[in-house]
Amino acid sequence: MIVVVIMGILVAVAIPVYGAVTSNAEKKTCHANCRTIQEMAVNYRMIDIESSQYSAILKGSTTVTIANQTEAQAKLHTSFLANFDESQFPVCPTGAQYQITVVDGIPGEFRVVCAEHGDREGNFLP
């Protein structure tokens, strides 16, 4: 009986800790994905300097919202997607959408924000 009580206490302590660790790992993964997407976009723009339309990677748009690989293939240029491992666009561990926006007035600058975790600094869309 005492063993069961001790096990119950250990489980009661371990479950919230496990949840917090999992949540923190998802958030850090998501922010790493945001950083990767943003850096890839800037690098791609620097390489493809001949393009007069700096939002060309977003198929001419200034903002796209992407939640999965199918949306990435539909909304992003194939040559940009090819820069990712096996052309697989990063996705949020919780399935939230990423919004990629060309920063107005700054050619080649992009802002990537996750709908659930925010951007790299933790900021969300207005």
N, C-alpha and C positions, 0 to 999 in steps of 0.2 A: 504494500500500500504506500509506503514512504517513497519507494522508487517511482511509482506512478505520479505522485505529487511533485517530486523533483523533476521528472521528465516534463510534466505539464508546465512548470515554471520556466524551464529552459526553452520550451517551444514558444511560450508566451513572450519571451524576450527575443528569441531568434527571428520570429516572423516579421515584426516591424523593422528590425535591422536589415533583413534580407530585402524587404520592399524598398527601403530607403537606398540601399546600395544599387538595386536594379534601376530605380528611377534616376539616380545620379548617373549611372552608366549610359542610360538611354539619352539623357540630356547632353552629356559630353560627346557621345557619338554623333548626335544631331548637329551640335556646334562644329564638330570636326568636318562633317559633311558640308555645312554652310561654307566653312573656310575653303574646303577643297573646290567646291563649285565656283566660288568667287575667284579664287586664284586661277583656276582653269580658264575662266572667262577672260580674265585680264591677260593671261599668257596667250590665249588664242587670238585675242584682239591685237596684241603686240606682234605676233607672227604674221597675221593677215592684215598688215598695215595698208595694203592696196585697197581694201574695202572702204568705200567712202561712207557707208552706213555702219556706224559702230554698234548698232543694235542688230546687226545681221545674224548673229548667233541665235537670236530669239525670233528668227524668221521675220525680221522687219518690225517686230513689235517693240515697245519699250518696257512692257511688263508681261511675264507669263507666270502661270500657276501650275505646278507639276506635283503630282502625288505618286506617280508610278512610272514604270518604264514605257508603257504605251503612250502616256501623255508626253513624256520626254521625247520620244520618237516623232510625235505629231507636232510638237511645238518648238523643237530645237533642230538646228541644222545637223545633218548627218556627220559632216566633217568636224563639228565641235564635239559631238557624242563620241567620235572615234578616239578622242584623247583620254577617255576614261577606260579603266580596265575592262577589256572585252566589250567595250561600248555600253557598259551597264552604268546608267546614271544613278548616283547615290540616292537612297530613299531613307526617310525618317524611320527609326525603329518602331515608332508607334503608328506609322501610316499617315502622319500629318502631311500637309502640302507645303512645298517650298514655293516661295514667290521670289522670282528673279527680276530685279528692276534695274534699268539703266539709270544711273544717277544723272539728272538733268544738268546740262552745262559742262559736264566733265567727260569728254570722250574716253571710252575704254574703262570707265569705272562702273562697277556693278554692286548692287546690294542684294544679299540673299537672306531671306527671313523665313523661318519655319512657323507655321500657324500655331503650333503648340509650345515650342521652346524658345521662340524669338530668334534673334540673330546671334552672332558670336559674342556680343556684349550683353546679351539677354534682353535687348530691346525688341518690342513688338511693333507691328504696323500701326499707324495712327488710326 
